[in-house]
């Protein structure tokens, strides 16, 4: 879609809703990228209160932060687990983390240490999470790997909608990753 079409689309949705709306930039799943300037234009709509950026790059996240920095009441939320700490440093108000399903305390440590002024501790917590993320996502596509890790941790979360069949070796890899990073 062209940026003008995205603006028209999100404006029509925001006009029809009586509740606040967050934009979601996840080009790998949608095939569309919301440009920072598009987010800036949409941020002026009273019902559009923020954007979650899951494009996966620092440049994308920084682009949104820079584009809307002077717009009060519009939040930028970080999606990639590898950029949580840097997102907070640069001005993200929150993150929405898929990996937090597996490692809630570890993800929360990034925010709580940052919020307490312990920037080095926040960075260290980020490094731990990045190691977990890197190792887990080497085994399989991320949503499937997260669900399998949760199952191996004793949580019933159902099967992944992705047709991923884990070998015994992959299951052992995930168990080892859980034991390395979460115990």
Secondary structure as a PSIPRED ss2 file (coil, helix, strand):
# PSIPRED VFORMAT (PSIPRED V4.0)

   1 X C   1.000  0.000  0.000
   2 X C   1.000  0.000  0.000
   3 X H   0.000  1.000  0.000
   4 X H   0.000  1.000  0.000
   5 X H   0.000  1.000  0.000
   6 X H   0.000  1.000  0.000
   7 X H   0.000  1.000  0.000
   8 X H   0.000  1.000  0.000
   9 X H   0.000  1.000  0.000
  10 X H   0.000  1.000  0.000
  11 X H   0.000  1.000  0.000
  12 X H   0.000  1.000  0.000
  13 X H   0.000  1.000  0.000
  14 X H   0.000  1.000  0.000
  15 X H   0.000  1.000  0.000
  16 X H   0.000  1.000  0.000
  17 X C   1.000  0.000  0.000
  18 X C   1.000  0.000  0.000
  19 X C   1.000  0.000  0.000
  20 X C   1.000  0.000  0.000
  21 X E   0.000  0.000  1.000
  22 X E   0.000  0.000  1.000
  23 X E   0.000  0.000  1.000
  24 X E   0.000  0.000  1.000
  25 X E   0.000  0.000  1.000
  26 X C   1.000  0.000  0.000
  27 X H   0.000  1.000  0.000
  28 X H   0.000  1.000  0.000
  29 X H   0.000  1.000  0.000
  30 X H   0.000  1.000  0.000
  31 X C   1.000  0.000  0.000
  32 X C   1.000  0.000  0.000
  33 X C   1.000  0.000  0.000
  34 X C   1.000  0.000  0.000
  35 X C   1.000  0.000  0.000
  36 X H   0.000  1.000  0.000
  37 X H   0.000  1.000  0.000
  38 X H   0.000  1.000  0.000
  39 X H   0.000  1.000  0.000
  40 X H   0.000  1.000  0.000
  41 X H   0.000  1.000  0.000
  42 X H   0.000  1.000  0.000
  43 X C   1.000  0.000  0.000
  44 X C   1.000  0.000  0.000
  45 X C   1.000  0.000  0.000
  46 X C   1.000  0.000  0.000
  47 X C   1.000  0.000  0.000
  48 X E   0.000  0.000  1.000
  49 X E   0.000  0.000  1.000
  50 X E   0.000  0.000  1.000
  51 X E   0.000  0.000  1.000
  52 X E   0.000  0.000  1.000
  53 X E   0.000  0.000  1.000
  54 X C   1.000  0.000  0.000
  55 X C   1.000  0.000  0.000
  56 X C   1.000  0.000  0.000
  57 X C   1.000  0.000  0.000
  58 X H   0.000  1.000  0.000
  59 X H   0.000  1.000  0.000
  60 X H   0.000  1.000  0.000
  61 X H   0.000  1.000  0.000
  62 X H   0.000  1.000  0.000
  63 X H   0.000  1.000  0.000
  64 X H   0.000  1.000  0.000
  65 X H   0.000  1.000  0.000
  66 X H   0.000  1.000  0.000
  67 X H   0.000  1.000  0.000
  68 X H   0.000  1.000  0.000
  69 X C   1.000  0.000  0.000
  70 X C   1.000  0.000  0.000
  71 X C   1.000  0.000  0.000
  72 X C   1.000  0.000  0.000
  73 X C   1.000  0.000  0.000
  74 X C   1.000  0.000  0.000
  75 X E   0.000  0.000  1.000
  76 X E   0.000  0.000  1.000
  77 X E   0.000  0.000  1.000
  78 X E   0.000  0.000  1.000
  79 X C   1.000  0.000  0.000
  80 X C   1.000  0.000  0.000
  81 X H   0.000  1.000  0.000
  82 X H   0.000  1.000  0.000
  83 X H   0.000  1.000  0.000
  84 X H   0.000  1.000  0.000
  85 X H   0.000  1.000  0.000
  86 X H   0.000  1.000  0.000
  87 X H   0.000  1.000  0.000
  88 X H   0.000  1.000  0.000
  89 X H   0.000  1.000  0.000
  90 X H   0.000  1.000  0.000
  91 X C   1.000  0.000  0.000
  92 X C   1.000  0.000  0.000
  93 X C   1.000  0.000  0.000
  94 X E   0.000  0.000  1.000
  95 X E   0.000  0.000  1.000
  96 X C   1.000  0.000  0.000
  97 X C   1.000  0.000  0.000
  98 X C   1.000  0.000  0.000
  99 X H   0.000  1.000  0.000
 100 X H   0.000  1.000  0.000
 101 X H   0.000  1.000  0.000
 102 X C   1.000  0.000  0.000
 103 X C   1.000  0.000  0.000
 104 X H   0.000  1.000  0.000
 105 X H   0.000  1.000  0.000
 106 X H   0.000  1.000  0.000
 107 X H   0.000  1.000  0.000
 108 X H   0.000  1.000  0.000
 109 X H   0.000  1.000  0.000
 110 X H   0.000  1.000  0.000
 111 X H   0.000  1.000  0.000
 112 X H   0.000  1.000  0.000
 113 X H   0.000  1.000  0.000
 114 X H   0.000  1.000  0.000
 115 X H   0.000  1.000  0.000
 116 X C   1.000  0.000  0.000
 117 X C   1.000  0.000  0.000
 118 X C   1.000  0.000  0.000
 119 X H   0.000  1.000  0.000
 120 X H   0.000  1.000  0.000
 121 X H   0.000  1.000  0.000
 122 X H   0.000  1.000  0.000
 123 X H   0.000  1.000  0.000
 124 X H   0.000  1.000  0.000
 125 X H   0.000  1.000  0.000
 126 X H   0.000  1.000  0.000
 127 X H   0.000  1.000  0.000
 128 X H   0.000  1.000  0.000
 129 X H   0.000  1.000  0.000
 130 X H   0.000  1.000  0.000
 131 X H   0.000  1.000  0.000
 132 X H   0.000  1.000  0.000
 133 X H   0.000  1.000  0.000
 134 X H   0.000  1.000  0.000
 135 X H   0.000  1.000  0.000
 136 X H   0.000  1.000  0.000
 137 X H   0.000  1.000  0.000
 138 X H   0.000  1.000  0.000
 139 X H   0.000  1.000  0.000
 140 X C   1.000  0.000  0.000
 141 X C   1.000  0.000  0.000
 142 X H   0.000  1.000  0.000
 143 X H   0.000  1.000  0.000
 144 X H   0.000  1.000  0.000
 145 X H   0.000  1.000  0.000
 146 X H   0.000  1.000  0.000
 147 X H   0.000  1.000  0.000
 148 X H   0.000  1.000  0.000
 149 X H   0.000  1.000  0.000
 150 X H   0.000  1.000  0.000
 151 X H   0.000  1.000  0.000
 152 X H   0.000  1.000  0.000
 153 X C   1.000  0.000  0.000
 154 X C   1.000  0.000  0.000
 155 X C   1.000  0.000  0.000
 156 X C   1.000  0.000  0.000
 157 X C   1.000  0.000  0.000
 158 X C   1.000  0.000  0.000
 159 X C   1.000  0.000  0.000
 160 X C   1.000  0.000  0.000
 161 X C   1.000  0.000  0.000
 162 X C   1.000  0.000  0.000
 163 X C   1.000  0.000  0.000
 164 X C   1.000  0.000  0.000
 165 X C   1.000  0.000  0.000
 166 X C   1.000  0.000  0.000
 167 X C   1.000  0.000  0.000
 168 X H   0.000  1.000  0.000
 169 X H   0.000  1.000  0.000
 170 X H   0.000  1.000  0.000
 171 X H   0.000  1.000  0.000
 172 X H   0.000  1.000  0.000
 173 X H   0.000  1.000  0.000
 174 X H   0.000  1.000  0.000
 175 X H   0.000  1.000  0.000
 176 X H   0.000  1.000  0.000
 177 X H   0.000  1.000  0.000
 178 X H   0.000  1.000  0.000
 179 X H   0.000  1.000  0.000
 180 X H   0.000  1.000  0.000
 181 X H   0.000  1.000  0.000
 182 X H   0.000  1.000  0.000
 183 X C   1.000  0.000  0.000
